[in-house]
Amino acid sequence: DPHGCLPRNGDSDLCGGGYNSVMTAYFKRPDWAYVHFNGQEGTLPPTYPTQGPSYAFPWAGQVTLRSGYDVGSTWVWFDVGPYGSSGHAHRDKLQLVLHARGAMLLADSGRFAYSGTDLSATLHVEYGRNTTAHNTLTFDGCDQLPLPALATGPVPPSTLAFTPAADTAVGNMTYYDGLGGALVHTRGL
């Protein structure tokens, strides 16, 4: 994000990790340093497969939409992927985290320290993993189901478009716990 942190979603702590200068050097990725330090170090990331600073990780189903690399840039992290395979995931498909002009405007309210104790541990287990804790929607009070559990393919290219004029991403969620009838929740940015 514009503060040099990994997306603060799920169990991620505030800038508690992620960027590592040793790994950046080992993998010969000066573009990681560029993103982490808002263009003050490293080299500009390649634009492939995008036409600008936005980027998609199609197998994970995670998208970052950004206006640039400076601290005042607009930056959105958007989850359009599957639930996850480890049982550690949260029911937060189609959630987003938003930074604009140097401030976090939409934070993931389901973010708790993974190794927290007392109230933090209770909130993590009983609240943080559920849809109601995240910047996405429930329907008729029903949380998302932990499906699909595994990615069977990358996010379809037709759902992502990064151009010099505009960046877009669209995702769908259809699995809700106890919901009577069928529903397709579509969210696009």
N, C-alpha and C positions, 0 to 999 in steps of 0.2 A: 504494500500500500504506500501512499505518499510519505508515510513516516518510517518506511524501511522495514515494516513488519510483514510476516505472513498473514493471510486472511485470518481474522479473529472470529472463527466459527467453531461450534462444537466445544471441544475441550482445550482449544488453543488459549494459552495465557497471553497477556498483553506483552508483545515483543519479547516473550520469554525464550525464544529460540528461533530456529529456522535458518537465518543467514549464517554462514560459517566461512570465514576467509580461507581457512585451510582447504576446505572442500572446493571452494571457488577456484583456488590455484590448482588443486589436484586435477579437477575436471577441465581445467583450462577454459573457464567460463567468465571472462571479464564482463560479459553482459549481466551476470548476476550482481556484480558489484555496482554496475551502472544503475540498475533498478533499485537496489538497496540504498544507495547513496544519492538518489535523485539526480543522476547525471553528473555528479561531482567527481566520481572515480569510474574507472572501467571504460568500456566501449558500448556504444549504442547497440541494443539487441537487433538481430536481423529482423526484417519485416515479414519474412516468410513464416507461416502461410497468410499473414495479414498484410494490410496495406498501411499500418500505423502501429501505435503502441498497444492496442488491444490484443488479447491472445486467448486462445481456447486450448484446453487440454481435453481432447475429445473422448478418450477412454475413461477418464475420471469424471467427465461431464462438468467440469468447472471452467468458468469463463471469467476473465478479467476484462472489463471495458474501461478504458482510460483515455483522458484527453491529452496527456503528456506525462513526463517524468518528474516535473518539479513538485515541490511540497504543496503548492496551491492547486494542483490538478484535480479534476474530478476523476474518481476511481470507484468502480463498482465490481464487487465479486458476486457471482451469480451461480447457483448450483442447479444444473439441469441433468445431472447424472443419476445412476442407480443408487440404491440405499447403501450398499457396501457389503463386503464379504466377511468382515471380521467379527460381527456381532457388537462392535464398538461404535458403530455409526449412530447418527441421530436421524429422526424422522423429520427432515428439514428440506426436502426437495423443493425447488423453486424459491428458496430463500435468497435474500440479497443483503449485502452489507454495502453502505454508501459513505464515501468521503467526498467532500466538496470544499474548495477554498481553504484547505488546511484543517477542517474539522470533520469529525465523524458525525454524520447525521442519522444514519440507521445502523445500530449496533445489534449484534446477535445476542438477545437476552437469555439464550440458553447456554451461554458460555460460563462454565465453572471450572475451577482447577480440578484436574483429573484425580489428583491425590489429596483433595481437600478432606477436612474432617468436620464433624459435628453438622451444623446446618448446611454448609457447602456440600458435604457428601450426600445429605438427604435431598437437597435441591437437584444435584447432579443426577441422581438415580431416579427420583420420582417426578422431576419437572424437566430438567435440561434435555433429556433424550426425546421428549414428545414434541409434536408439531406446534402446540400452543406456545412453546418457548422461543419460537423462531419467527423471522420476518417472512412468513408465508401464511397461507390460509388453512383453516379447518372448515368443514362443511357440516352443518347440523351438529356441531360439537364433536365431530369424529376426527380423530388424529389419523395421520397417514399410517399405512401398514409398512412394515420393513421390507418392501418389495419395489422393484425387482432387486433381489439380493446380490446378483452378479451382473456385470456388464457382459453382454453377449456380442457387442460390437461398439464401435465409437458412436458418438452423437452424430446423427445424420448431417452431412454437410449442408443440406437444404435448410437447417434450423439456425445456421450461423452465417452472417454476412459482415465482413469487415472491408470497408471501402474508405477512400479519402473523405467522402462526404458524410458517411454515417456508419456506425457499427450497430448490429442488431444480433440478438440471441433470443431464441424461443424454446421453451420446454413444456412438457406435459406431465401430469400426475393423474393416475386413475385408480390407485389403490387406497381405500379409506376403511378404517376399522369400524364395522357396524353400520355403515351407510346403506340405507335402503335404496335400491336402484343403482343405475350406472351414472357415472360422472367423469368428465374429462376437464381437469383444471389446467388451463393454458395460461402461461405468463410469458410476456415478451418485454424486452428492453430495447 
